């Protein structure tokens, strides 16, 4: 697993000459989740050298860097069955073809097509793990050399911190939107959500929510509110991805569909189907039933 810094970030660690500085993280025979956590700790220590945060000019440059570095790892997902098609996003978290996205994109799907930013496409994928209640699923495609995003498990993003969302709202593919973290919330089932002003739309589910270092801190899932000034986007915190990595298996889309039918019979709904007024702020002493 590799951690790659661009030229500007390389200067922060004393090596501004090379266009990239590459930090190799050995696997050590441990689980993928443990390796991801260890790699993220290394990256956080390196990138954390930004003194006192970023000013306006530096922030604008950082947004551009985050977008340019992250777009190659974002995918467009089309899935469906006869007469029914859904479009959404996802992102690569491992060069060997592991893609993170939303469960609801694959509901009732008998086929799936995944496209990369560079035009490369995959017409087959297997389901490696999924969590219906948190609306997270890991897909696997036949590849070994894909660009990937670092995933931040800890700590939670800071309220007021700047973030970037990438998706395909209303079929406008690979659109970048920036905003701030409004709050990190917790639903009664223990799922963490990032509430953000970065706007998304239909076609952005499954896309990454990125912090200023380009690490994925959330998986864009849904919006609440109708008016533009009264609209918030929500992303499932990537801290829950570790549980998926520890429960890997292989399912065809047909097998996945049968599992989802049993989930619904058992009443296992996705996070977007549960009432938002029950989500309470994680780091605030305010009424838990407040709705924003």
FIDRENDREN-653858 format. One record per atom (N, C-alpha, C): residue number from 0; atom name; x, y, z. Coordinates in steps of 0.001 Angstrom, whole numbers. Layout:
<pts>
   num   atome         x         y         z
   NUM      CA         X         Y         Z
...
</pts>
This chain:
<pts>
   num   atome         x         y         z
     0       N       853     -1186         0
     0      CA         0         0         0
     0       C       888      1234         0
     1       N       513      2233      -813
     1      CA      1357      3408      -968
     1       C       642      4666      -495
     2       N      1427      5587        39
     2      CA       942      6920       374
     2       C      1743      7877      -479
     3       N      1069      8641     -1340
     3      CA      1762      9512     -2276
     3       C      1422     10963     -1973
     4       N      2461     11773     -1858
     4      CA      2288     13209     -1633
     4       C      2628     13949     -2918
     5       N      1868     15039     -3211
     5      CA      2222     15815     -4383
     5       C      3377     16766     -4046
     6       N      3785     17578     -5007
     6      CA      4976     18416     -4827
     6       C      4830     19387     -3669
     7       N      3644     20010     -3549
     7      CA      3434     20956     -2463
     7       C      3506     20295     -1106
     8       N      2952     19099     -1000
     8      CA      2980     18388       272
     8       C      4379     17860       568
     9       N      5104     17509      -503
     9      CA      6465     17023      -310
     9       C      7328     18094       341
    10       N      7069     19363        -8
    10      CA      7829     20465       582
    10       C      7631     20526      2093
    11       N      6466     20089      2545
    11      CA      6178     20130      3973
    11       C      7032     19140      4756
    12       N      7485     18089      4070
    12      CA      8307     17103      4760
    12       C      9768     17188      4303
    13       N     10132     18355      3730
    13      CA     11536     18611      3444
    13       C     12066     18035      2150
    14       N     11190     17693      1198
    14      CA     11657     17139       -61
    14       C     10888     17787     -1220
    15       N     11129     19098     -1494
    15      CA     10370     19806     -2523
    15       C     10861     19557     -3938
    16       N     11936     18781     -4119
    16      CA     12537     18630     -5436
    16       C     11763     17626     -6278
    17       N     11533     16444     -5710
    17      CA     10830     15423     -6481
    17       C      9348     15771     -6612
    18       N      8738     15538     -7809
    18      CA      7327     15848     -7970
    18       C      6446     15006     -7058
    19       N      6910     13832     -6670
    19      CA      6142     12985     -5766
    19       C      7075     12362     -4738
    20       N      6560     12172     -3551
    20      CA      7270     11412     -2532
    20       C      6394     10214     -2219
    21       N      6967      9057     -2297
    21      CA      6174      7848     -2148
    21       C      6592      7128      -867
    22       N      5621      6804       -23
    22      CA      5867      6098      1221
    22       C      5237      4714      1123
    23       N      6080      3709      1160
    23      CA      5589      2338      1021
    23       C      5212      1788      2394
    24       N      3994      1266      2502
    24      CA      3526       646      3734
    24       C      3486      -861      3517
    25       N      4318     -1600      4233
    25      CA      4348     -3051      4057
    25       C      3113     -3696      4655
    26       N      2695     -4820      4078
    26      CA      1480     -5490      4524
    26       C      1674     -6265      5822
    27       N      2869     -6764      6075
    27      CA      3187     -7454      7330
    27       C      2277     -8655      7616
    28       N      1553     -9135      6630
    28      CA       694    -10289      6853
    28       C      -525     -9999      7698
    29       N      -881     -8700      7868
    29      CA     -2023     -8363      8709
    29       C     -3276     -8202      7859
    30       N     -4419     -7947      8501
    30      CA     -5676     -7803      7776
    30       C     -5674     -6502      6983
    31       N     -6468     -6437      5876
    31      CA     -6538     -5190      5101
    31       C     -6973     -4003      5940
    32       N     -7912     -4215      6871
    32      CA     -8391     -3104      7700
    32       C     -7264     -2541      8557
    33       N     -6456     -3427      9151
    33      CA     -5350     -2982      9994
    33       C     -4320     -2223      9173
    34       N     -4031     -2714      7964
    34      CA     -3075     -2050      7093
    34       C     -3571      -665      6700
    35       N     -4860      -549      6369
    35      CA     -5431       755      6006
    35       C     -5333      1736      7161
    36       N     -5612      1265      8354
    36      CA     -5543      2142      9527
    36       C     -4114      2600      9772
    37       N     -3157      1676      9621
    37      CA     -1764      2031      9855
    37       C     -1280      3013      8778
    38       N     -1659      2786      7518
    38      CA     -1278      3689      6436
    38       C     -1853      5078      6655
    39       N     -3101      5139      7129
    39      CA     -3727      6439      7350
    39       C     -3046      7193      8485
    40       N     -2591      6469      9517
    40      CA     -1886      7138     10607
    40       C      -590      7759     10106
    41       N       101      7046      9211
    41      CA      1341      7573      8646
    41       C      1045      8819      7821
    42       N        25      8712      6965
    42      CA      -320      9849      6108
    42       C      -730     11058      6942
    43       N     -1543     10827      7966
    43      CA     -2004     11927      8805
    43       C      -828     12639      9455
    44       N       169     11865      9858
    44      CA      1336     12467     10476
    44       C      2138     13302      9506
    45       N      2146     12871      8236
    45      CA      2903     13609      7221
    45       C      2170     14879      6815
    46       N       898     14728      6434
    46      CA       137     15869      5943
    46       C      -200     16835      7063
    47       N      -224     16348      8298
    47      CA      -584     17191      9423
    47       C       387     18325      9669
    48       N      1365     18491      8794
    48      CA      2346     19553      8965
    48       C      1828     20928      8564
    49       N       602     21013      8010
    49      CA        60     22336      7689
    49       C       -32     23177      8959
    50       N       743     24247      9114
    50      CA       713     25017     10362
    50       C      -493     25942     10423
    51       N     -1335     25744     11445
    51      CA     -2455     26653     11673
    51       C     -3515     26637     10604
    52       N     -3599     25557      9813
    52      CA     -4625     25494      8776
    52       C     -4188     26235      7528
    53       N     -5078     26319      6547
    53      CA     -4756     26922      5270
    53       C     -5425     28272      5118
    54       N     -4719     29252      4599
    54      CA     -5321     30535      4265
    54       C     -6134     30413      2987
    55       N     -6777     31514      2551
    55      CA     -7670     31459      1389
    55       C     -6944     31022       132
    56       N     -5793     31653      -154
    56      CA     -5064     31311     -1371
    56       C     -4570     29878     -1319
    57       N     -4009     29487      -192
    57      CA     -3518     28117       -44
    57       C     -4674     27126      -115
    58       N     -5831     27510       452
    58      CA     -6989     26625       421
    58       C     -7453     26393     -1013
    59       N     -7514     27466     -1812
    59      CA     -7928     27311     -3201
    59       C     -6980     26386     -3944
    60       N     -5681     26510     -3678
    60      CA     -4724     25606     -4308
    60       C     -4944     24183     -3810
    61       N     -5270     24038     -2515
    61      CA     -5449     22697     -1966
    61       C     -6672     22018     -2566
    62       N     -7752     22786     -2826
    62      CA     -8944     22228     -3454
    62       C     -8603     21713     -4843
    63       N     -7836     22495     -5577
    63      CA     -7425     22067     -6911
    63       C     -6581     20799     -6835
    64       N     -5650     20759     -5887
    64      CA     -4807     19569     -5727
    64       C     -5640     18353     -5366
    65       N     -6563     18532     -4412
    65      CA     -7408     17416     -3983
    65       C     -8215     16881     -5163
    66       N     -8805     17787     -5947
    66      CA     -9619     17364     -7088
    66       C     -8783     16626     -8125
    67       N     -7650     17219     -8492
    67      CA     -6828     16606     -9537
    67       C     -6266     15250     -9107
    68       N     -5925     15137     -7817
    68      CA     -5365     13880     -7335
    68       C     -6443     12819     -7138
    69       N     -7667     13250     -6828
    69      CA     -8714     12307     -6458
    69       C     -9559     11834     -7623
    70       N     -9772     12662     -8623
    70      CA    -10665     12308     -9724
    70       C    -10320     10977    -10391
    71       N     -9042     10655    -10631
    71      CA     -8748      9365    -11271
    71       C     -9219      8150    -10480
    72       N     -9449      8308     -9162
    72      CA     -9876      7178     -8337
    72       C    -11393      7120     -8152
    73       N    -12118      8102     -8694
    73      CA    -13576      8118     -8596
    73       C    -14160      7385     -9800
    74       N    -15229      6637     -9586
    74      CA    -15846      5859    -10663
    74       C    -17298      6286    -10845
    75       N    -17823      6003    -12015
    75      CA    -19248      6178    -12291
    75       C    -19858      4781    -12406
    76       N    -20928      4547    -11671
    76      CA    -21548      3228    -11598
    76       C    -22947      3296    -12190
    77       N    -23202      2438    -13157
    77      CA    -24546      2279    -13714
    77       C    -24973       850    -13433
    78       N    -26135       696    -12826
    78      CA    -26613      -636    -12463
    78       C    -28115      -697    -12679
    79       N    -28626     -1887    -12949
    79      CA    -30065     -1997    -13135
    79       C    -30489     -3352    -13648
    80       N    -31719     -3391    -14100
    80      CA    -32314     -4583    -14698
    80       C    -33172     -4108    -15856
    81       N    -33939     -4983    -16458
    81      CA    -34759     -4616    -17602
    81       C    -35722     -3476    -17238
    82       N    -35593     -2371    -17948
    82      CA    -36483     -1239    -17721
    82       C    -36178      -413    -16488
    83       N    -35093      -688    -15823
    83      CA    -34759        43    -14591
    83       C    -33257       257    -14534
    84       N    -32837      1507    -14375
    84      CA    -31405      1818    -14357
    84       C    -31121      2896    -13322
    85       N    -30059      2712    -12563
    85      CA    -29614      3710    -11594
    85       C    -28197      4144    -11932
    86       N    -27900      5417    -11625
    86      CA    -26554      5940    -11833
    86       C    -26056      6515    -10526
    87       N    -24819      6202    -10196
    87      CA    -24229      6714     -8971
    87       C    -22724      6747     -9079
    88       N    -22076      6937     -7952
    88      CA    -20627      7084     -7906
    88       C    -20029      6038     -6970
    89       N    -18749      6019     -6924
    89      CA    -17994      5163     -6015
    89       C    -16543      5596     -6096
    90       N    -15692      4959     -5303
    90      CA    -14272      5288     -5397
    90       C    -13428      4089     -5012
    91       N    -12259      4021     -5643
    91      CA    -11338      2896     -5449
    91       C    -10578      3093     -4145
    92       N    -10548      2048     -3304
    92      CA     -9789      2144     -2057
    92       C     -8602      1185     -2037
    93       N     -8453       393     -3085
    93      CA     -7296      -503     -3189
    93       C     -6976      -688     -4666
    94       N     -5692      -612     -5074
    94      CA     -5335      -744     -6495
    94       C     -5784     -2057     -7115
    95       N     -6014     -3086     -6287
    95      CA     -6415     -4398     -6798
    95       C     -7909     -4468     -7110
    96       N     -8558     -3328     -7308
    96      CA     -9919     -3319     -7815
    96       C    -11024     -3256     -6794
    97       N    -10721     -2841     -5553
    97      CA    -11735     -2764     -4505
    97       C    -12375     -1374     -4525
    98       N    -13695     -1339     -4714
    98      CA    -14436       -83     -4882
    98       C    -15503        34     -3815
    99       N    -15576      1198     -3182
    99      CA    -16569      1467     -2150
    99       C    -17698      2311     -2733
   100       N    -18955      1923     -2454
   100      CA    -20102      2674     -2944
   100       C    -21300      2425     -2037
   101       N    -22511      2777     -2514
   101      CA    -23730      2665     -1709
   101       C    -24549      1439     -2098
   102       N    -25115       783     -1099
   102      CA    -25935      -409     -1329
   102       C    -27127       -94     -2231
   103       N    -27793      1052     -2002
   103      CA    -29051      1296     -2712
   103       C    -28873      1433     -4224
   104       N    -27645      1658     -4697
   104      CA    -27410      1709     -6137
   104       C    -27603       348     -6784
   105       N    -27396      -710     -6016
   105      CA    -27443     -2066     -6573
   105       C    -28759     -2789     -6289
   106       N    -29725     -2097     -5675
   106      CA    -31004     -2729     -5356
   106       C    -31688     -3232     -6629
   107       N    -31961     -4529     -6678
   107      CA    -32667     -5119     -7814
   107       C    -31859     -5203     -9090
   108       N    -30552     -4980     -9022
   108      CA    -29728     -4948    -10237
   108       C    -29347     -6358    -10687
   109       N    -29418     -6567    -11982
   109      CA    -28951     -7822    -12569
   109       C    -27667     -7614    -13362
   110       N    -27276     -6356    -13539
   110      CA    -26030     -6032    -14225
   110       C    -25459     -4743    -13643
   111       N    -24163     -4565    -13835
   111      CA    -23503     -3354    -13352
   111       C    -22382     -2992    -14314
   112       N    -22192     -1711    -14529
   112      CA    -21094     -1225    -15366
   112       C    -20381      -122    -14605
   113       N    -19061      -218    -14545
   113      CA    -18253       721    -13774
   113       C    -17248      1398    -14700
   114       N    -17244      2726    -14684
   114      CA    -16343      3476    -15538
   114       C    -15393      4353    -14743
   115       N    -14143      4412    -15167
   115      CA    -13136      5254    -14526
   115       C    -13071      6618    -15211
   116       N    -12418      7532    -14553
   116      CA    -12248      8897    -15063
   116       C    -11488      8905    -16391
   117       N    -10599      7930    -16580
   117      CA     -9809      7867    -17814
   117       C    -10518      7146    -18946
   118       N    -11777      6718    -18731
   118      CA    -12541      6058    -19782
   118       C    -12533      4543    -19722
   119       N    -11696      3979    -18904
   119      CA    -11648      2518    -18762
   119       C    -12941      2027    -18117
   120       N    -13486       905    -18605
   120      CA    -14754       407    -18081
   120       C    -14649     -1071    -17697
   121       N    -15516     -1458    -16775
   121      CA    -15642     -2846    -16334
   121       C    -17122     -3214    -16372
   122       N    -17438     -4324    -16994
   122      CA    -18826     -4754    -17139
   122       C    -19205     -5873    -16172
   123       N    -18314     -6208    -15283
   123      CA    -18592     -7227    -14273
   123       C    -17981     -6809    -12945
   124       N    -18666     -7158    -11875
   124      CA    -18153     -6880    -10530
   124       C    -18772     -7872     -9565
   125       N    -18030     -8215     -8533
   125      CA    -18554     -9069     -7469
   125       C    -18700     -8243     -6197
   126       N    -19622     -8640     -5363
   126      CA    -19832     -7985     -4076
   126       C    -18953     -8691     -3051
   127       N    -18047     -7943     -2416
   127      CA    -17127     -8542     -1448
   127       C    -17635     -8421       -14
   128       N    -18386     -7369       276
   128      CA    -18951     -7180      1618
   128       C    -19969     -6053      1533
   129       N    -20959     -6083      2417
   129      CA    -21920     -4979      2432
   129       C    -22557     -4856      3802
   130       N    -23029     -3649      4075
   130      CA    -23724     -3340      5323
   130       C    -24997     -2594      4936
   131       N    -26154     -3294      4920
   131      CA    -27385     -2659      4444
   131       C    -27837     -1494      5305
   132       N    -27627     -1571      6619
   132      CA    -28106      -512      7504
   132       C    -27297       770      7344
   133       N    -26031       637      6981
   133      CA    -25190      1818      6761
   133       C    -25052      2166      5284
   134       N    -25709      1381      4430
   134      CA    -25737      1670      2997
   134       C    -24338      1685      2388
   135       N    -23504       736      2794
   135      CA    -22143       631      2281
   135       C    -21943      -731      1635
   136       N    -21235      -752       514
   136      CA    -20924     -2020      -152
   136       C    -19552     -1913      -803
   137       N    -18812     -3007      -762
   137      CA    -17522     -3110     -1429
   137       C    -17675     -3976     -2671
   138       N    -17287     -3427     -3813
   138      CA    -17304     -4162     -5072
   138       C    -15872     -4487     -5485
   139       N    -15733     -5557     -6262
   139      CA    -14415     -5993     -6721
   139       C    -14456     -6145     -8233
   140       N    -13520     -5490     -8934
   140      CA    -13405     -5644    -10380
   140       C    -12040     -6255    -10700
   141       N    -11924     -6811    -11890
   141      CA    -10699     -7503    -12288
   141       C     -9642     -6487    -12708
   142       N     -8895     -5985    -11757
   142      CA     -7830     -5014    -12028
   142       C     -6787     -5104    -10938
   143       N     -5581     -4623    -11240
   143      CA     -4485     -4665    -10263
   143       C     -3728     -3353    -10174
   144       N     -4119     -2366    -10975
   144      CA     -3298     -1169    -11091
   144       C     -4127       116    -11028
   145       N     -5199       117    -10271
   145      CA     -6089      1275    -10266
   145       C     -5602      2354     -9295
   146       N     -5780      3635     -9662
   146      CA     -5501      4708     -8690
   146       C     -6508      4613     -7553
   147       N     -6072      4896     -6336
   147      CA     -6977      4733     -5193
   147       C     -6871      5919     -4237
   148       N     -7900      6057     -3393
   148      CA     -7941      7125     -2399
   148       C     -7582      6577     -1027
   149       N     -6853      7362      -230
   149      CA     -6658      6987      1172
   149       C     -7974      7149      1918
   150       N     -8214      6285      2900
   150      CA     -9443      6314      3684
   150       C     -9101      6691      5118
   151       N     -9773      7729      5628
   151      CA     -9508      8178      6990
   151       C    -10500      7530      7955
   152       N     -9973      6708      8868
   152      CA    -10804      6068      9889
   152       C    -10998      6987     11089
   153       N     -9904      7554     11589
   153      CA     -9931      8440     12750
   153       C     -8965      9600     12496
   154       N     -9196     10749     13127
   154      CA    -10378     11118     13916
   154       C    -11508     11580     13013
   155       N    -12672     11912     13603
   155      CA    -13770     12475     12833
   155       C    -13361     13833     12281
   156       N    -13915     14224     11121
   156      CA    -13635     15572     10611
   156       C    -14156     16637     11574
   157       N    -13476     17760     11609
   157      CA    -13816     18835     12539
   157       C    -14971     19672     12020
   158       N    -15909     20016     12914
   158      CA    -17001     20912     12538
   158       C    -16424     22232     12039
   159       N    -16869     22658     10862
   159      CA    -16329     23856     10235
   159       C    -15187     23580      9290
   160       N    -14666     22350      9302
   160      CA    -13576     21992      8406
   160       C    -14044     21930      6961
   161       N    -13147     22243      6055
   161      CA    -13495     22272      4639
   161       C    -13427     20865      4031
   162       N    -14376     20579      3158
   162      CA    -14456     19262      2531
   162       C    -14813     19406      1051
   163       N    -14566     18341       307
   163      CA    -14837     18299     -1134
   163       C    -15631     17033     -1438
   164       N    -16691     17159     -2222
   164      CA    -17487     16008     -2657
   164       C    -17328     15856     -4170
   165       N    -17245     14614     -4622
   165      CA    -17154     14331     -6060
   165       C    -18235     13324     -6412
   166       N    -18979     13620     -7469
   166      CA    -20039     12719     -7900
   166       C    -20518     13065     -9290
   167       N    -21725     12593     -9607
   167      CA    -22291     12791    -10945
   167       C    -23729     13296    -10839
   168       N    -23951     14454    -10194
   168      CA    -25320     14926     -9978
   168       C    -26050     15186    -11289
   169       N    -27249     14608    -11393
   169      CA    -28095     14806    -12580
   169       C    -27320     14483    -13859
   170       N    -26478     13444    -13775
   170      CA    -25693     12919    -14907
   170       C    -24637     13905    -15419
   171       N    -24300     14906    -14602
   171      CA    -23155     15767    -14899
   171       C    -21935     15098    -14274
   172       N    -21227     14337    -15077
   172      CA    -20248     13392    -14547
   172       C    -19002     14076    -13979
   173       N    -18499     13498    -12891
   173      CA    -17255     13905    -12236
   173       C    -17276     15396    -11864
   174       N    -18338     15790    -11202
   174      CA    -18462     17171    -10728
   174       C    -17872     17286     -9322
   175       N    -17143     18375     -9101
   175      CA    -16510     18635     -7810
   175       C    -17283     19742     -7099
   176       N    -17619     19517     -5835
   176      CA    -18337     20510     -5032
   176       C    -17633     20644     -3692
   177       N    -17471     21886     -3203
   177      CA    -16809     22081     -1915
   177       C    -17756     22705      -902
   178       N    -17468     22478       367
   178      CA    -18294     23005      1444
   178       C    -17578     22837      2769
   179       N    -18338     22873      3845
   179      CA    -17769     22668      5171
   179       C    -18517     21549      5885
   180       N    -17914     21038      6942
   180      CA    -18581     20068      7805
   180       C    -19495     20836      8751
   181       N    -20804     20584      8660
   181      CA    -21756     21244      9555
   181       C    -21808     20562     10911
   182       N    -21686     19236     10887
   182      CA    -21788     18474     12133
   182       C    -21483     17019     11824
   183       N    -20975     16300     12810
   183      CA    -20889     14838     12733
   183       C    -21988     14297     13627
   184       N    -22869     13482     13056
   184      CA    -24042     13006     13788
   184       C    -23990     11496     13995
   185       N    -24794     11055     14953
   185      CA    -24847      9638     15305
   185       C    -26302      9206     15355
   186       N    -26652      8144     14609
   186      CA    -28021      7679     14676
   186       C    -28138      6608     15766
   187       N    -29356      6234     16190
   187      CA    -29520      5300     17312
   187       C    -28874      3936     17092
   188       N    -28625      3576     15844
   188      CA    -27991      2287     15552
   188       C    -26468      2351     15597
   189       N    -25921      3536     15941
   189      CA    -24472      3655     16059
   189       C    -23759      4056     14790
   190       N    -24492      4493     13779
   190      CA    -23886      4920     12523
   190       C    -23518      6397     12585
   191       N    -22281      6709     12234
   191      CA    -21835      8101     12180
   191       C    -22080      8666     10783
   192       N    -22595      9897     10738
   192      CA    -22829     10600      9489
   192       C    -22169     11970      9538
   193       N    -21645     12396      8397
   193      CA    -21105     13743      8276
   193       C    -22150     14599      7564
   194       N    -22624     15636      8241
   194      CA    -23548     16592      7633
   194       C    -22706     17706      7032
   195       N    -22912     18008      5741
   195      CA    -22047     18955      5058
   195       C    -22838     19870      4141
   196       N    -22282     21041      3870
   196      CA    -22895     21983      2927
   196       C    -22452     21719      1497
   197       N    -21544     20775      1273
   197      CA    -21139     20413       -86
   197       C    -22336     19761      -770
   198       N    -22836     20385     -1822
   198      CA    -24077     19932     -2440
   198       C    -23852     18750     -3373
   199       N    -24784     17818     -3319
   199      CA    -24786     16684     -4224
   199       C    -26163     16626     -4873
   200       N    -26405     15639     -5692
   200      CA    -27705     15455     -6317
   200       C    -27830     14026     -6774
   201       N    -28953     13689     -7400
   201      CA    -29169     12335     -7904
   201       C    -28016     11949     -8831
   202       N    -27350     10855     -8516
   202      CA    -26182     10427     -9286
   202       C    -24882     10575     -8515
   203       N    -24960     11130     -7295
   203      CA    -23752     11310     -6484
   203       C    -23623     10298     -5362
   204       N    -24659      9504     -5112
   204      CA    -24579      8502     -4047
   204       C    -23385      7589     -4264
   205       N    -22656      7325     -3182
   205      CA    -21487      6460     -3269
   205       C    -20192      7183     -3517
   206       N    -20262      8476     -3860
   206      CA    -19050      9239     -4128
   206       C    -18325      9619     -2855
   207       N    -17066     10035     -2955
   207      CA    -16281     10355     -1762
   207       C    -16522     11760     -1244
   208       N    -16472     11905        82
   208      CA    -16359     13202       742
   208       C    -14932     13268      1256
   209       N    -14179     14273       807
   209      CA    -12742     14335      1054
   209       C    -12387     15507      1955
   210       N    -11376     15301      2797
   210      CA    -10871     16421      3583
   210       C     -9796     17158      2794
   211       N     -9154     18154      3420
   211      CA     -8181     18992      2707
   211       C     -6935     18230      2282
   212       N     -6688     17077      2856
   212      CA     -5522     16295      2457
   212       C     -5842     15335      1326
   213       N     -7122     15234       946
   213      CA     -7509     14304      -106
   213       C     -7894     12937       402
   214       N     -7993     12765      1713
   214      CA     -8408     11481      2281
   214       C     -9937     11421      2354
   215       N    -10510     10264      2057
   215      CA    -11960     10083      2128
   215       C    -12390      9990      3592
   216       N    -13295     10884      4001
   216      CA    -13817     10866      5367
   216       C    -15273     10426      5392
   217       N    -15884     10290      4220
   217      CA    -17280      9880      4166
   217       C    -17657      9374      2788
   218       N    -18805      8683      2736
   218      CA    -19378      8194      1482
   218       C    -20706      8915      1291
   219       N    -20798      9763       276
   219      CA    -21998     10559        46
   219       C    -23199      9636      -156
   220       N    -24310      9958       537
   220      CA    -25439      9032       531
   220       C    -26765      9683       161
   221       N    -27105     10826       765
   221      CA    -28399     11432       470
   221       C    -28418     12885       923
   222       N    -29517     13582       581
   222      CA    -29731     14971       962
   222       C    -31053     15104      1701
   223       N    -31161     16130      2531
   223      CA    -32447     16519      3096
   223       C    -32640     18010      2838
   224       N    -33900     18439      2747
   224      CA    -34200     19830      2440
   224       C    -34537     20013       980
   225       N    -35366     20979       688
   225      CA    -35802     21210      -689
   225       C    -35202     22462     -1297
   226       N    -35132     23521      -527
   226      CA    -34576     24771     -1043
   226       C    -33054     24732      -954
   227       N    -32387     25404     -1882
   227      CA    -30919     25375     -1924
   227       C    -30301     25858      -620
   228       N    -30883     26900        -4
   228      CA    -30319     27450      1223
   228       C    -30712     26640      2452
   229       N    -31598     25672      2293
   229      CA    -32033     24850      3409
   229       C    -31796     23381      3087
   230       N    -30673     23100      2443
   230      CA    -30380     21752      1982
   230       C    -29036     21308      2543
   231       N    -29009     20106      3083
   231      CA    -27766     19544      3598
   231       C    -27531     18171      2981
   232       N    -26275     17862      2757
   232      CA    -25889     16544      2267
   232       C    -25350     15721      3429
   233       N    -25505     14414      3326
   233      CA    -25032     13519      4372
   233       C    -24148     12427      3774
   234       N    -23084     12125      4498
   234      CA    -22155     11067      4096
   234       C    -21950     10117      5266
   235       N    -21891      8834      4981
   235      CA    -21581      7839      6006
   235       C    -20091      7901      6304
   236       N    -19726      7992      7577
   236      CA    -18315      8079      7961
   236       C    -17555      6822      7514
   237       N    -16369      7059      6989
   237      CA    -15546      5951      6516
   237       C    -14969      5106      7647
   238       N    -15165      5520      8902
   238      CA    -14693      4677     10010
   238       C    -15394      3321      9999
   239       N    -16572      3236      9355
   239      CA    -17321      1976      9315
   239       C    -16805      1020      8241
   240       N    -15905      1500      7374
   240      CA    -15391       655      6294
   240       C    -14539      -481      6842
   241       N    -13863      -228      7967
   241      CA    -13022     -1274      8554
   241       C    -13791     -2548      8853
   242       N    -15054     -2409      9264
   242      CA    -15873     -3582      9554
   242       C    -16150     -4381      8289
   243       N    -16309     -3687      7152
   243      CA    -16503     -4396      5884
   243       C    -15244     -5159      5490
   244       N    -14097     -4521      5672
   244      CA    -12837     -5172      5299
   244       C    -12564     -6424      6123
   245       N    -13139     -6485      7326
   245      CA    -12940     -7654      8182
   245       C    -13932     -8774      7881
   246       N    -14902     -8517      6982
   246      CA    -15948     -9515      6713
   246       C    -16065     -9788      5220
   247       N    -14921     -9940      4552
   247      CA    -14914    -10098      3097
   247       C    -15415    -11483      2678
   248       N    -16201    -11503      1602
   248      CA    -16674    -12738       975
   248       C    -16825    -12453      -509
   249       N    -17437    -13356     -1255
   249      CA    -17682    -13108     -2681
   249       C    -19122    -13465     -3011
   250       N    -19854    -12487     -3556
   250      CA    -21244    -12704     -3947
   250       C    -21452    -12206     -5370
   251       N    -22187    -12981     -6167
   251      CA    -22624    -12473     -7459
   251       C    -23764    -11480     -7216
   252       N    -24131    -10712     -8247
   252      CA    -25250     -9783     -8092
   252       C    -26541    -10534     -7779
   253       N    -26700    -11718     -8349
   253      CA    -27898    -12511     -8065
   253       C    -27941    -12929     -6598
   254       N    -26805    -13389     -6077
   254      CA    -26742    -13773     -4660
   254       C    -26945    -12569     -3756
   255       N    -26375    -11444     -4156
   255      CA    -26562    -10217     -3390
   255       C    -28042     -9818     -3347
   256       N    -28719     -9933     -4481
   256      CA    -30137     -9597     -4545
   256       C    -30972    -10458     -3615
   257       N    -30655    -11741     -3528
   257      CA    -31381    -12645     -2632
   257       C    -31131    -12261     -1171
   258       N    -29897    -11909      -852
   258      CA    -29572    -11478       513
   258       C    -30352    -10201       872
   259       N    -30423     -9272       -74
   259      CA    -31125     -8015       195
   259       C    -32617     -8248       420
   260       N    -33178     -9223      -302
   260      CA    -34593     -9547       -84
   260       C    -34799    -10036      1347
   261       N    -33900    -10891      1819
   261      CA    -34004    -11382      3194
   261       C    -33797    -10253      4199
   262       N    -32891     -9320      3875
   262      CA    -32670     -8159      4749
   262       C    -33965     -7368      4930
   263       N    -34673     -7141      3836
   263      CA    -35890     -6341      3902
   263       C    -36994     -7081      4656
   264       N    -37064     -8381      4469
   264      CA    -38035     -9178      5227
   264       C    -37758     -9056      6721
   265       N    -36451     -8980      7063
   265      CA    -36058     -8868      8468
   265       C    -36126     -7432      8979
   266       N    -36518     -6489      8127
   266      CA    -36652     -5103      8547
   266       C    -35358     -4329      8595
   267       N    -34324     -4780      7894
   267      CA    -33045     -4082      7885
   267       C    -33067     -2999      6815
   268       N    -33431     -1783      7205
   268      CA    -33521      -660      6286
   268       C    -32191        67      6203
   269       N    -32011       835      5119
   269      CA    -30792      1632      4992
   269       C    -30935      2916      5811
   270       N    -29820      3583      6052
   270      CA    -29786      4782      6891
   270       C    -30703      5872      6359
   271       N    -30814      6020      5039
   271      CA    -31630      7082      4462
   271       C    -33122      6850      4656
   272       N    -33501      5632      5024
   272      CA    -34912      5312      5242
   272       C    -35327      5498      6699
   273       N    -34365      5868      7556
   273      CA    -34689      6073      8970
   273       C    -34884      7558      9257
   274       N    -35685      7926     10268
   274      CA    -36010      9337     10518
   274       C    -34805     10166     10942
   275       N    -34583     11279     10233
   275      CA    -33408     12116     10479
   275       C    -33460     12815     11830
   276       N    -34667     13040     12373
   276      CA    -34752     13781     13629
   276       C    -34161     13010     14804
   277       N    -33847     11729     14598
   277      CA    -33277     10937     15687
   277       C    -31746     10988     15700
   278       N    -31150     11645     14712
   278      CA    -29696     11718     14663
   278       C    -29216     12835     15582
   279       N    -28363     12527     16505
   279      CA    -27874     13536     17437
   279       C    -26434     13897     17117
   280       N    -26029     15140     17388
   280      CA    -24638     15535     17176
   280       C    -23699     14714     18064
   281       N    -22548     14368     17544
   281      CA    -21579     13574     18306
   281       C    -20826     14445     19298
   282       N    -20452     15645     18887
   282      CA    -19601     16495     19725
   282       C    -20316     17770     20128
   283       N    -21547     17673     20579
   283      CA    -22277     18880     20980
   283       C    -23299     18535     22048
   284       N    -23482     19448     23007
   284      CA    -24462     19241     24072
   284       C    -25733     20001     23715
   285       N    -26447     19479     22712
   285      CA    -27697     20106     22300
   285       C    -28749     19020     22145
   286       N    -30037     19361     22084
   286      CA    -31083     18343     22070
   286       C    -30908     17348     20938
   287       N    -30971     16080     21271
   287      CA    -30751     15027     20280
   287       C    -31849     14931     19240
   288       N    -33017     15494     19499
   288      CA    -34107     15382     18546
   288       C    -34247     16629     17684
   289       N    -33234     17491     17759
   289      CA    -33252     18682     16922
   289       C    -33038     18286     15471
   290       N    -33835     18868     14569
   290      CA    -33659     18591     13164
   290       C    -33160     19836     12453
   291       N    -32117     19652     11644
   291      CA    -31558     20808     10950
   291       C    -31838     20724      9464
</pts>
